[in-house]
Amino acid sequence: MPWDGSRKKSMRKPIVIGNWKLNLHREEARALIDELLRGPAHPWADVGVAPVLTLVEAVKTWANKSPLLVGAQNVFYEEKGAFTGECGPRFLAEAGASFCIVGHSERRTLFGETNDMVGKKVQALLKASLMPVACIGETLAQRKDGSLWDLLKAQLKAIASGIGSQSNPSNPSNQANPAMGICIAYEPIWAIGTGVTPTANEVEEVHAFLRATLAETLGKAFANETRILYGGSVTADNAKALMALPNVDGALVGGASLKAGSFSTIVASLSA
């Protein structure tokens, strides 16, 4: 039987991350965090939120000693220097972040980030003991013309290059310390914020492909341990079906993470 990373799903602790994007001012953010913390515990999954940069430290303080992970939405790959407007990984760590989203399609399309830049950001985050949540995905045109596979492989190999540059990339989903791992987030660009979601078969096909590509580049053990998330119009209504797929280990959630009710429902969908 060919190697199949889905057989190892039970060893990968699920994770749900809320990407707040450019939303939620201080009072709104505090209200949301308070409501999330009043909700039920979720020992079956890691849960995190990525607020705007100016609120990372505050959200970490509000989360107090809860297991809620707090992260950032972007990082620069240099530690310091003449880089006006940028924020390096050590600054994020000092603010209380334990993870950072990199390579989101909005960063690639609106701000010109390249595969090489994303790989450098992954390397910088791992060096600072922060968990990269590295995003990849295709446009609708690329899906229709079949070029998505070459595109996804190129994006993933740049990320793998950033991982492979570290001296010990062997434990990407360390459950005792999620900040020492890495997550890959598949977000088809045509599904982000549109309300349109790929079919379950389409999502699983891509996730299985990504895990196989990781096995080719960094080894089967690494591929088996790496958590691959789905993102793109994840809602309380479709989360359970998506999270049940063999190679889907969680979700990167946009709009639905701005309301405690919908976000909590998505987290609960991982308990089955």
C-alpha positions as CSV (number, residue, x, y, z in Angstrom):
1,M,0.0,0.0,0.0
2,P,1.4,3.5,-0.9
3,W,2.4,5.7,2.0
4,D,-0.6,7.7,3.2
5,G,-0.1,10.5,5.7
6,S,-3.8,10.5,6.6
7,R,-3.2,7.3,8.6
8,K,-1.2,9.4,11.1
9,K,-3.9,12.0,11.7
10,S,-4.5,10.8,15.3
11,M,-0.9,11.9,16.2
12,R,-1.5,15.5,15.1
13,K,-3.3,17.7,17.6
14,P,-5.8,19.8,15.6
15,I,-5.5,23.6,15.6
16,V,-7.8,26.5,14.8
17,I,-6.5,30.0,14.3
18,G,-8.6,33.1,13.9
19,N,-7.0,35.7,11.5
20,W,-8.7,39.0,12.5
21,K,-7.0,40.8,9.6
22,L,-7.6,44.6,9.9
23,N,-10.5,44.3,12.2
24,L,-11.4,44.7,15.9
25,H,-10.3,47.8,17.8
26,R,-9.2,47.5,21.4
27,E,-12.6,47.4,23.1
28,E,-14.0,45.0,20.5
29,A,-11.0,42.7,20.8
30,R,-11.3,42.7,24.6
31,A,-15.0,41.8,24.5
32,L,-14.3,38.9,22.1
33,I,-11.5,37.5,24.1
34,D,-13.5,37.7,27.3
35,E,-16.4,35.9,25.6
36,L,-14.1,33.2,24.2
37,L,-12.5,32.6,27.7
38,R,-16.0,32.2,29.3
39,G,-16.7,29.4,26.8
40,P,-16.0,25.7,27.3
41,A,-12.5,24.3,27.4
42,H,-11.2,22.7,24.3
43,P,-8.5,20.2,25.3
44,W,-8.8,18.4,22.0
45,A,-7.3,21.3,20.0
46,D,-4.9,24.2,20.1
47,V,-6.7,27.5,19.5
48,G,-5.2,30.8,18.6
49,V,-6.0,34.3,17.4
50,A,-4.0,36.8,15.4
51,P,-5.0,40.4,16.1
52,V,-3.6,43.5,14.6
53,L,0.0,44.0,15.6
54,T,-0.7,46.8,18.1
55,L,-3.0,44.5,20.1
56,V,-0.7,41.4,20.3
57,E,0.6,42.3,23.7
58,A,-2.8,43.3,25.1
59,V,-4.5,40.2,23.9
60,K,-1.7,38.1,25.4
61,T,-2.3,39.9,28.7
62,W,-6.1,39.4,28.5
63,A,-5.6,35.7,27.7
64,N,-3.6,35.5,30.9
65,K,-2.7,31.9,31.8
66,S,-5.4,30.4,29.5
67,P,-4.2,28.0,26.8
68,L,-5.3,30.5,24.1
69,L,-2.4,31.1,21.7
70,V,-1.7,34.6,20.5
71,G,0.1,35.4,17.3
72,A,0.7,38.0,14.6
73,Q,-0.4,38.3,11.0
74,N,3.0,39.1,9.4
75,V,6.7,39.4,10.2
76,F,9.9,40.7,8.5
77,Y,12.8,38.2,8.1
78,E,15.5,40.5,9.5
79,E,16.1,40.8,13.2
80,K,16.9,44.5,13.2
81,G,18.1,47.3,11.0
82,A,17.0,50.2,8.7
83,F,13.6,48.6,7.7
84,T,11.0,51.3,8.4
85,G,7.6,50.0,9.2
86,E,8.7,46.4,9.6
87,C,8.6,44.1,12.7
88,G,11.1,41.3,13.3
89,P,10.4,38.0,15.0
90,R,12.1,38.8,18.3
91,F,9.8,41.9,18.7
92,L,6.8,39.6,18.2
93,A,8.1,37.2,20.8
94,E,8.7,40.0,23.3
95,A,5.0,41.1,22.8
96,G,3.9,37.6,23.7
97,A,3.3,36.1,20.3
98,S,3.8,32.3,19.9
99,F,3.0,32.1,16.2
100,C,2.8,34.2,13.1
101,I,0.9,33.9,9.8
102,V,3.2,34.3,6.7
103,G,2.5,34.2,3.0
104,H,-1.2,34.9,3.2
105,S,-2.6,35.5,-0.3
106,E,-3.4,39.1,0.6
107,R,0.3,39.6,1.4
108,R,1.3,38.0,-1.9
109,T,-1.2,39.8,-4.1
110,L,-1.5,43.2,-2.4
111,F,2.1,43.6,-1.1
112,G,4.1,41.6,-3.7
113,E,5.5,39.0,-1.4
114,T,7.3,36.2,-3.2
115,N,7.9,32.5,-2.4
116,D,11.5,33.4,-1.5
117,M,10.4,36.1,1.0
118,V,8.0,33.6,2.6
119,G,10.7,31.0,2.9
120,K,12.9,33.6,4.6
121,K,10.1,34.5,7.0
122,V,9.6,30.9,7.9
123,Q,13.3,30.5,8.6
124,A,13.4,33.7,10.8
125,L,10.4,32.6,12.8
126,L,11.8,29.2,13.5
127,K,15.1,30.7,14.6
128,A,13.1,32.8,17.1
129,S,11.2,29.8,18.3
130,L,7.9,31.1,16.9
131,M,5.5,28.8,15.0
132,P,5.1,29.8,11.3
133,V,1.6,29.4,9.9
134,A,2.6,29.4,6.2
135,C,-0.1,30.0,3.7
136,I,-0.3,28.7,0.1
137,G,-3.1,28.6,-2.5
138,E,-4.2,29.1,-6.1
139,T,-6.4,31.4,-8.1
140,L,-9.5,30.1,-9.8
141,A,-7.8,30.4,-13.2
142,Q,-4.9,28.3,-12.0
143,R,-7.3,25.6,-10.7
144,K,-9.1,25.6,-14.0
145,D,-6.1,25.3,-16.2
146,G,-4.4,22.7,-14.0
147,S,-1.4,24.7,-13.1
148,L,-2.3,24.7,-9.4
149,W,-0.1,21.6,-8.7
150,D,3.1,23.2,-10.0
151,L,2.2,26.4,-8.2
152,L,1.5,24.7,-4.9
153,K,4.6,22.6,-5.1
154,A,6.7,25.7,-5.7
155,Q,5.1,27.6,-2.8
156,L,5.6,24.6,-0.5
157,K,9.2,24.0,-1.5
158,A,10.1,27.6,-0.7
159,I,8.6,27.0,2.8
160,A,10.4,23.7,3.1
161,S,13.7,25.5,2.2
162,G,13.1,27.8,5.2
163,I,12.4,24.9,7.4
164,G,15.3,22.8,6.2
165,S,17.8,25.6,6.9
166,Q,17.2,25.1,10.6
167,S,19.4,22.7,12.5
168,N,16.5,20.7,14.0
169,P,13.3,20.9,12.0
170,S,12.3,17.4,13.1
171,N,9.3,18.1,15.4
172,P,6.9,20.5,13.6
173,S,3.9,19.9,15.8
174,N,5.3,19.6,19.3
175,Q,2.1,19.4,21.3
176,A,3.9,20.4,24.5
177,N,5.1,23.7,22.9
178,P,3.1,24.6,19.8
179,A,5.5,27.5,19.2
180,M,8.2,25.1,18.2
181,G,6.3,23.6,15.3
182,I,5.0,24.7,11.9
183,C,1.6,24.7,10.2
184,I,0.8,24.8,6.5
185,A,-2.4,26.6,5.6
186,Y,-4.0,25.8,2.3
187,E,-6.2,28.7,1.3
188,P,-7.6,28.7,-2.3
189,I,-7.6,32.4,-3.2
190,W,-10.9,32.1,-5.0
191,A,-12.6,30.9,-1.8
192,I,-11.3,33.5,0.6
193,G,-14.1,35.8,1.8
194,T,-16.3,34.7,-1.1
195,G,-18.6,32.2,0.6
196,V,-17.5,29.7,-2.0
197,T,-15.8,26.5,-0.6
198,P,-14.1,23.8,-2.6
199,T,-15.8,20.4,-2.4
200,A,-14.6,18.0,0.3
201,N,-12.9,15.9,-2.4
202,E,-11.0,19.0,-3.8
203,V,-9.8,20.0,-0.3
204,E,-8.7,16.5,0.6
205,E,-7.0,16.0,-2.8
206,V,-4.8,19.1,-2.2
207,H,-4.0,18.3,1.4
208,A,-2.9,14.8,0.5
209,F,-0.8,16.3,-2.3
210,L,0.8,18.8,0.1
211,R,1.6,16.1,2.7
212,A,3.2,13.9,0.0
213,T,5.3,16.8,-1.2
214,L,6.5,17.4,2.3
215,A,7.4,13.8,2.5
216,E,9.5,14.1,-0.6
217,T,11.3,17.2,0.6
218,L,11.7,16.8,4.3
219,G,10.9,13.1,5.0
220,K,7.8,11.0,5.9
221,A,8.2,11.6,9.7
222,F,8.1,15.4,9.2
223,A,5.1,15.1,6.8
224,N,3.2,12.9,9.3
225,E,3.7,15.3,12.1
226,T,3.0,18.6,10.2
227,R,-0.4,20.1,10.7
228,I,-2.0,21.2,7.4
229,L,-4.9,23.6,7.9
230,Y,-7.7,24.6,5.5
231,G,-8.7,28.2,5.1
232,G,-11.2,29.9,2.8
233,S,-14.8,30.7,3.8
234,V,-14.6,28.4,6.8
235,T,-17.9,28.8,8.7
236,A,-19.8,27.2,11.6
237,D,-21.9,25.4,9.0
238,N,-19.2,23.8,6.9
239,A,-16.5,23.3,9.5
240,K,-17.5,19.8,10.7
241,A,-17.4,18.3,7.3
242,L,-14.1,20.0,6.4
243,M,-12.4,19.1,9.7
244,A,-13.4,15.4,9.3
245,L,-11.2,15.0,6.2
246,P,-8.3,12.7,6.7
247,N,-5.5,15.2,5.9
248,V,-7.1,18.3,7.3
249,D,-5.8,19.1,10.8
250,G,-7.6,22.3,11.5
251,A,-8.6,25.7,10.1
252,L,-7.3,29.2,9.5
253,V,-10.5,31.2,9.9
254,G,-11.1,34.7,8.7
255,G,-14.5,36.4,9.1
256,A,-16.0,33.7,11.2
257,S,-13.4,34.3,13.9
258,L,-14.7,37.8,14.6
259,K,-17.7,36.4,16.5
260,A,-17.2,34.2,19.5
261,G,-20.2,32.0,18.7
262,S,-19.2,31.0,15.2
263,F,-15.5,30.7,16.1
264,S,-16.3,28.4,19.1
265,T,-18.6,26.3,16.9
266,I,-15.7,25.8,14.5
267,V,-13.4,24.8,17.4
268,A,-16.0,22.4,18.7
269,S,-16.2,20.7,15.3
270,L,-12.7,19.3,15.9
271,S,-13.8,17.3,18.9
272,A,-15.3,14.4,17.0
